Amino acid sequence: MKEIEAWVRPNIKALKPYASARDEFKGEASVYLDANENSFGSPLPQNYNRYPDPLQKELKEKISRVKGVPPQNIFLGNGSDEAIDLLFRVFCEPAQDKVLICPPTYGMYEVSAHIHNVDIVRVNLLPGFELDVEQILESLTPSVKLLFICSPNNPTANSFHADDVELLVQKFNGIVVIDEAYINYSRQKSAIRWLTEYDNLVVLQTFSKAWGLAALRLGMAFASETIIHYLNKVKPPYNINIATQQYALEALDNIQ
Ligand SMILES: Cc1ncc(COP(=O)(O)O)c(C=O)c1O
């Protein structure tokens, strides 16, 4: 077990998160007076005048059954891009910590790093687009807090060798984010199978690609309870809107 807590930014550890009416009341209610919702309903047939469940419990239960991951190990984001952004917020001290990426790869890791003023360490893929494991291990200095591995990789389309990826998860004293946005197009087995073994692992998946639901903006992060706790702590309170939650539940019911 690694020291996840020790890598969390001190201000995030100390943060008293926003508590919504929905968080504080555990039972079933149709009216939350302190939420200041419009009690006259919405112009649409659905109850869009009410705020959505901030922790998306019903949706997580259903995703849990499909993915074989307990609900407490699931975080849902407004696209997996939101999970990427929140990982920087939790683990990277601006102007101090670093992130390691392996170009050519998905551009958002770099954009998020710039947004958070986090320096980027680049270890290019080898000819043939494999990971340069030796060079990555050498470059993982203590200031590197996040390592992004996109597998299958955008834009090269190959999946990395499972042994290489697992070795990096084992050796790195920091968070390894395995972005599996394209996992459903590949024969590669998901890194979800390593979650019970490594608490410094985050696996990202999304409803935007094989599910054909990019417009709904729904991404998944699977990780240890500690990491999920901190992602929930820093997320905007109602980050997954109610229409997205309802449509995703419907899509999950329609799996062939
Ligand atoms: C590798 C990779 N990760 C994440 C994303 C973003 O996915 P989402 O739509 O869930 O934010 C993309 C989108 O192109 C991608 O290529």
PDBQT file of the ligand as one rigid body, heavy atoms in Angstrom, charges set to zero:
ROOT
HETATM    1  C1  LIG A 301      -7.573   9.473 -24.663  1.00  0.00    +0.000 C 
HETATM    2  C2  LIG A 301      -8.737  10.318 -24.353  1.00  0.00    +0.000 A 
HETATM    3  N1  LIG A 301      -9.080  10.495 -23.074  1.00  0.00    +0.000 NA
HETATM    4  C3  LIG A 301     -10.130  11.253 -22.728  1.00  0.00    +0.000 A 
HETATM    5  C4  LIG A 301     -10.888  11.894 -23.692  1.00  0.00    +0.000 A 
HETATM    6  C5  LIG A 301     -12.001  12.784 -23.236  1.00  0.00    +0.000 C 
HETATM    7  O1  LIG A 301     -13.131  12.068 -23.064  1.00  0.00    +0.000 OA
HETATM    8  P1  LIG A 301     -14.462  12.706 -22.441  1.00  0.00    +0.000 P 
HETATM    9  O2  LIG A 301     -15.364  12.976 -23.602  1.00  0.00    +0.000 OA
HETATM   10  O3  LIG A 301     -14.962  11.641 -21.523  1.00  0.00    +0.000 OA
HETATM   11  O4  LIG A 301     -14.065  13.962 -21.719  1.00  0.00    +0.000 OA
HETATM   12  C6  LIG A 301     -10.568  11.749 -25.039  1.00  0.00    +0.000 A 
HETATM   13  C7  LIG A 301     -11.364  12.443 -26.056  1.00  0.00    +0.000 C 
HETATM   14  O5  LIG A 301     -11.056  12.534 -27.214  1.00  0.00    +0.000 OA
HETATM   15  C8  LIG A 301      -9.461  10.942 -25.382  1.00  0.00    +0.000 A 
HETATM   16  O6  LIG A 301      -9.078  10.781 -26.660  1.00  0.00    +0.000 OA
ENDROOT
TORSDOF 0
